[in-house]
Structure formats: C-alpha cells, structure tokens
Amino acid sequence: MMDVFYEKVLRPILFKQDPETMHELALKVWRISAAIPPLRAAMETLNLVHTQKPIKVFGLNFPNQIGLAAGFDKDARCWRAAAAFGFGHAEIGTITRHKQSGNPKPRIFRYPESEAVVNACGFPNEGAEAIAKRLDKCPPKSKRKVPLGINIGKSKITPLDEAAEDYVFSFNTLADYADFFVINVSSPNTPELRRLQGADYLPALLGEIRKANLDRAKKLGAPKIPIVLKIAPDLTFREIDAILSILFELEFDGICATNTTVSRPIEGMESIGGLSGRPLSKMSLDIVKYISKATNGNLPIIGVGGVVDEDSAGRLANAGATLIQVYTGMIYRGPFFAKALANALKWRYSDWV
C-alpha cells in the first residue's frame, strides 16, 4: 500500500520540484529517522527483512541482499537509518581526499517515462577528514545493524599520476570506520577518471591500496578490510577480463558492477553525466552474468544498475550477484523499496530465470 501511495500520490508532487532539492529533503527525513533511537528501532523492527539463511560475504554478515548504493548519502549524514528503511547494508560516498563542490547545477535530471536519471554531480563531498570526524561520533562497528561500505574516488584537482596517493590517503583516513571499501574508478563525471580502469594505471593504483590495507592490518594486528572495485558498464568483455586478472592477482575481495553509463539508448536525454535506472538494467545484467561465468562464481559481485522492480533485482541475483544495490529505483518506487525487494528475494528467489 505504501508503494502505491508513493507512486500514485507523492511521486507526482515530488517530481514537480527540483531533483537535487528533493534529494536534500530525503536526506533530512533519513537524518530524523536516524537521530531518534526509539523511532529508528521501531522502523528497523518493521522494515528490516532477514533472509532465511545468513548472507555472508567478505567475512561480513548481511541481513538481506539489498543495499543502498553510493551517491545517496555522500557525506555520511544519515546512513544509520538504512536498516530502518529495509536496507541490508549501506554504502556512503563517493568520498574524495579533498573537499569539493562538484559540477555546476543543475546536474540531476529525471526521465519518468523511462524510469531513468542522469546525474553529473562530480563527487560533491566534504572530504575524507571531515567525514571521518563525523563517523567518529557514531557508535562502533559492533553496534551496527547493517554493514557500512565506504566508496572512495579521486579528487578532481589530483592528476592521474598522483591518483594512488589520493586514494591511499582517503583509505587510511576512513579505514577505522569501514566494514568494506569500494574503489570508484568508473564515474563518468570526473575528467579522465575512467582511465584508471586501464592497464596503464589500475595495477599500480590497486597495488598501493592493497599495500596500505596490509600495512594497517599488520600494524594493528587486525584482519585486512575487504575491498571491492566498482567498474563502468561501458567496458568491453576483454577490458573486464584484464580487470579480473588484476583483482585475482592482488587478492581483492570483489567487484561492483556497475556504475552509471555514458551511453544514451533513448534520444533526448541530457548528454553530460551518467545514466541510471531502467535503461541500464540489461547492461548491468549482462556484465554480472559475464563476470560470474568468467570467475566460476569465485569472485563476489555487488550487482547495481537498473534495479527498478522485483524482476530486475531477481535477474541480477540469479545472474550471480551476491548483493544488490539500489538508488534510482528508490526514487521511482519510494522509500521502502528495499524492504519490498528483500522480501521478494527472500520468498521468490527461484522464480526468476
């Protein structure tokens, strides 16, 4: 009933407003939910779906398969409400070493007839050090209802040749707060960032991040933090093969497929920025299928992109995605979309073929 009310009544009203203004409103609602413990606890009881069997990935326990993708909570202001809205994990960011305002506005464009969004935000965030101070005020990992992923990217002002130093700084600054990291080298909204996916940069970049992770683990006498690489949907299978070889060689923990696409399968959309939503569904699905087969299911996959209903989520799960993330789908289906998806995968997982 809540989903129908949102789609038929609330969404038409909200979609008359500026997309980024509505995003800020959603963040405020989440922050209120997170800030009032009795309210948050009641919502978690009502909305957080637990699978029949525990989901264990990266050595972490997830109550369900559905997670909040990066881009919603860029500055770690409201992620603690994720479980209250039914999410089995949350990913904050993308966070960069340096504070940056992102690209000029307007930079978010909705296309309701296609259930799509084009965003050209460019990693607006307060910077790793400021966000670490905010996370330091939160309860420790042991008190969390769901795992927290931290998505890190390259600052716009940082040259590609210095990217590794940029990522390592953010990793070291935020490591105490992350259950897992996601390395973002695939956003189309930072100039030349996607070049980091290629052989000229990726092995050295990931090697430096791996070294920082191992050094930290040795120093603290603690396990290393799971790290996942997020790739673009516009790569060829040959390019994906090269990336997978690097991930296995460096013993990375998983892959996130995929980011937004620079392609425009539908005419008339804003040309600058990354496209998400229903038009991305087949691209992401095809890549998840390919990765699962190419790795014999031995590399955990976070499937993201084009999840706008139960069917698209189920197809990603059946294709080999261990975890599934949503963001644009929540814009079109409402704040409790994660609960609906988690329930669908819990009871009807085998229905998708």
C-alpha positions in Angstrom: 0.0 0.0 0.0 2.8 2.4 0.9 4.5 1.9 -2.5 1.2 2.5 -4.4 0.6 5.7 -2.3 4.0 6.9 -3.1 3.8 6.2 -6.8 0.3 7.5 -7.3 0.2 10.4 -4.9 3.5 11.5 -3.6 5.8 11.0 -6.6 3.8 13.2 -9.0 4.1 16.0 -6.4 7.8 15.5 -5.7 8.7 15.2 -9.3 7.4 18.8 -9.9 10.3 20.0 -7.7 14.0 20.3 -8.5 15.6 16.9 -8.2 18.5 18.0 -6.0 16.2 19.9 -3.7 14.1 16.7 -3.3 17.3 14.7 -2.6 18.1 17.1 0.2 14.6 16.6 1.6 15.0 12.9 1.6 18.3 13.2 3.4 16.6 15.3 6.1 13.9 12.6 6.6 16.6 9.9 6.9 18.5 12.1 9.4 15.5 12.5 11.6 14.8 8.7 11.4 18.5 8.1 12.4 18.6 10.7 15.2 15.6 9.4 17.2 16.6 6.0 18.7 13.0 4.8 19.5 11.8 5.7 16.1 14.7 4.1 14.4 14.4 0.9 16.4 10.7 0.7 15.6 11.3 1.2 11.9 14.0 -1.5 11.9 11.7 -4.0 13.5 9.0 -3.3 10.9 11.2 -3.0 7.8 14.5 -4.8 8.1 14.0 -8.2 6.3 16.2 -11.1 7.4 16.8 -13.9 4.9 16.1 -17.5 5.9 19.9 -18.2 5.7 22.5 -15.7 6.7 24.3 -13.9 3.8 28.0 -14.0 4.5 30.2 -12.0 2.0 33.7 -10.6 2.6 33.6 -12.2 6.0 30.7 -10.0 6.9 27.1 -10.9 7.8 24.3 -9.2 5.8 20.7 -9.5 7.0 19.5 -9.4 3.3 20.8 -8.9 -0.2 19.6 -5.3 -0.8 21.9 -2.4 -0.1 21.9 1.4 -0.6 24.2 2.4 -3.4 26.7 5.2 -3.2 25.5 8.6 -4.2 22.6 9.0 -1.8 24.5 9.7 1.4 27.7 11.4 0.1 28.7 12.9 3.4 27.8 10.1 5.9 25.0 12.2 7.4 22.1 9.7 7.5 23.4 6.1 6.7 22.4 4.9 10.2 18.8 5.0 9.0 19.5 2.4 6.3 18.2 -0.5 8.3 15.1 1.4 9.3 14.1 1.6 5.6 14.9 -2.0 5.0 18.4 -2.0 3.6 20.8 -4.8 4.5 23.8 -2.6 4.0 24.7 1.0 3.1 27.4 2.5 1.0 28.3 6.1 1.6 30.2 8.5 -0.7 31.8 8.8 -3.1 34.4 10.5 -0.8 37.5 12.2 -2.0 40.7 13.3 -0.3 39.9 17.0 -0.9 36.6 18.7 -0.2 34.9 19.6 -3.5 31.6 21.2 -4.5 31.1 19.1 -7.6 30.0 20.2 -11.0 27.7 23.2 -11.7 24.0 22.9 -11.1 21.6 21.7 -12.5 23.3 18.4 -12.5 20.5 15.8 -11.9 17.8 15.2 -14.5 14.8 12.8 -14.2 13.1 11.0 -17.1 10.0 9.5 -15.6 8.8 7.9 -18.9 11.9 5.8 -18.9 12.3 5.5 -15.1 15.8 6.9 -15.5 18.0 9.6 -14.1 21.1 11.3 -15.5 23.4 12.7 -12.9 26.5 14.8 -13.5 27.3 15.6 -9.8 31.1 15.0 -9.9 31.7 13.7 -6.3 30.5 16.7 -4.2 31.5 15.9 -0.7 33.2 17.4 2.4 36.4 15.5 2.1 37.8 12.4 3.8 39.0 14.1 7.0 35.7 15.9 7.7 33.7 12.8 7.1 36.0 10.7 9.3 35.3 13.2 12.2 31.6 12.7 11.6 31.9 8.9 11.6 34.0 9.0 14.7 30.9 10.3 16.6 28.9 7.2 15.6 28.6 4.0 17.6 31.4 1.4 16.9 31.1 -1.3 14.2 29.9 -3.8 16.8 26.7 -1.8 17.4 25.7 -1.5 13.7 22.6 -3.2 12.4 24.0 -3.5 8.9 27.5 -3.3 7.4 28.8 0.0 6.1 30.7 0.4 2.8 32.8 3.4 2.1 33.1 4.5 -1.5 36.3 6.5 -2.3 37.3 8.3 -5.5 39.9 10.6 -6.9 39.7 14.4 -6.2 39.1 16.4 -9.3 42.3 18.5 -8.7 44.5 15.5 -8.4 46.4 14.5 -11.6 46.1 10.9 -12.7 49.7 10.2 -11.9 49.1 11.1 -8.3 45.8 9.2 -8.0 47.2 6.4 -5.9 48.3 8.8 -3.2 44.9 10.4 -3.2 43.1 7.0 -2.8 45.5 5.8 -0.1 45.0 9.0 1.9 41.3 8.5 1.9 41.6 4.8 2.7 43.9 5.5 5.7 41.7 8.3 6.9 38.5 6.3 6.8 39.7 2.8 7.4 38.6 2.7 11.1 35.0 3.1 10.1 34.6 0.9 7.1 33.3 -2.6 7.1 34.3 -2.7 3.4 35.7 -0.2 0.8 34.5 0.3 -2.7 37.1 1.8 -5.1 35.4 4.1 -7.6 37.4 4.4 -10.8 34.3 4.4 -13.1 32.3 7.5 -12.6 31.9 9.5 -15.8 31.7 12.8 -14.0 35.3 13.4 -13.0 37.5 14.2 -16.0 39.7 11.2 -17.1 38.7 9.2 -14.0 37.8 6.2 -16.1 41.3 5.9 -17.5 42.2 4.5 -14.1 40.4 1.3 -15.2 43.0 0.6 -17.8 46.3 -1.3 -17.7 48.4 2.0 -17.5 47.0 2.9 -14.1 44.9 0.2 -12.4 47.6 -2.4 -11.3 49.7 0.3 -9.6 46.7 2.0 -8.1 45.2 -1.1 -6.6 48.6 -2.3 -5.6 49.2 0.8 -3.5 45.7 0.5 -1.9 46.4 -3.2 -1.1 49.7 -2.3 0.5 48.1 0.3 2.7 45.5 -2.3 3.7 48.1 -4.9 4.6 50.3 -2.4 6.4 47.4 -1.3 8.5 46.4 -4.8 9.3 49.9 -5.7 10.3 50.3 -2.6 12.5 47.1 -3.2 14.3 47.2 -7.0 14.4 43.7 -6.9 12.7 42.2 -8.5 9.6 42.5 -6.6 6.4 39.5 -4.6 5.3 37.6 -6.1 2.3 38.0 -4.0 -0.8 35.8 -4.1 -3.9 36.4 -2.4 -7.3 33.5 -0.6 -9.0 33.6 -0.7 -12.8 31.8 1.0 -15.6 29.1 -0.7 -17.7 30.7 0.6 -20.9 33.7 -1.7 -20.8 34.3 -4.4 -23.3 34.5 -8.0 -22.1 38.2 -8.0 -23.0 38.7 -5.0 -20.7 36.7 -6.7 -18.0 39.0 -9.8 -18.4 42.0 -7.7 -17.8 40.5 -6.1 -14.7 39.5 -9.5 -13.3 43.1 -10.7 -13.8 44.4 -7.8 -11.7 41.8 -8.3 -9.0 42.8 -12.0 -8.6 46.5 -11.3 -8.7 46.2 -8.7 -6.0 43.7 -10.8 -4.0 40.9 -8.2 -4.0 37.7 -9.2 -2.4 35.0 -8.5 -5.0 33.7 -6.3 -7.8 30.8 -3.9 -8.0 29.0 -4.0 -11.4 28.2 -1.4 -12.5 28.4 2.4 -12.3 26.3 4.7 -14.5 26.6 4.6 -18.3 27.7 7.3 -20.7 25.5 5.7 -23.4 22.1 7.1 -24.3 19.8 4.3 -25.5 16.9 6.8 -25.5 17.1 10.0 -27.5 16.6 13.4 -25.9 18.4 12.8 -22.6 21.0 15.2 -21.2 24.3 14.3 -22.9 26.6 15.1 -20.0 26.6 12.8 -17.0 25.9 9.2 -16.1 22.6 7.4 -16.9 21.0 5.2 -14.3 17.6 3.5 -13.9 15.7 1.1 -16.1 17.7 1.7 -19.4 20.8 0.5 -17.6 19.3 -2.8 -16.5 20.3 -5.0 -19.4 23.9 -3.6 -19.5 24.5 -4.3 -15.8 22.8 -7.7 -16.0 25.0 -8.8 -19.0 28.2 -7.7 -17.2 27.2 -9.5 -14.0 26.4 -12.7 -16.0 29.8 -12.4 -17.7 31.8 -11.9 -14.6 30.0 -14.7 -12.8 30.8 -17.1 -15.6 34.3 -15.9 -16.2 35.2 -16.3 -12.5 33.2 -19.6 -11.9 31.4 -17.7 -9.2 34.6 -17.3 -7.2 34.5 -13.5 -7.0 31.7 -11.9 -5.0 29.7 -9.5 -7.1 27.7 -6.5 -5.9 25.1 -6.0 -8.7 23.9 -2.5 -9.2 22.3 -0.6 -12.1 18.8 -0.7 -13.4 17.1 -2.2 -10.4 13.7 -0.7 -10.6 11.4 -3.6 -9.7 11.4 -7.1 -8.2 12.1 -8.7 -11.6 15.2 -6.7 -12.3 16.6 -7.4 -8.8 15.8 -11.1 -9.2 17.5 -11.4 -12.5 20.7 -9.8 -11.1 20.6 -12.3 -8.2 20.1 -15.3 -10.5 22.9 -14.0 -12.7 25.4 -14.2 -9.9 25.1 -11.1 -7.8 25.6 -11.9 -4.1 24.5 -8.4 -3.0 22.3 -5.9 -4.9 22.3 -2.2 -4.6 19.6 0.4 -5.5 19.3 4.2 -5.6 17.5 5.4 -8.7 14.9 2.6 -8.1 14.1 4.2 -4.7 13.4 7.5 -6.4 10.7 5.8 -8.6 9.4 3.3 -6.1 9.5 5.1 -2.8 11.5 5.0 0.5 10.6 1.4 1.4 11.6 -0.1 -2.0 14.4 -2.0 -0.3 12.0 -3.8 2.0 9.9 -4.9 -0.9 12.9 -6.2 -2.8 14.4 -8.0 0.2 11.0 -9.7 0.8 10.8 -10.7 -2.9 14.2 -12.2 -3.0 13.6 -14.0 0.3 10.5 -15.8 -0.7 10.6 -15.8 -4.5 14.2 -16.0 -5.4 13.8 -19.1 -7.6 11.0 -17.5 -9.6 13.4 -15.6 -11.8 15.1 -17.3 -14.7 
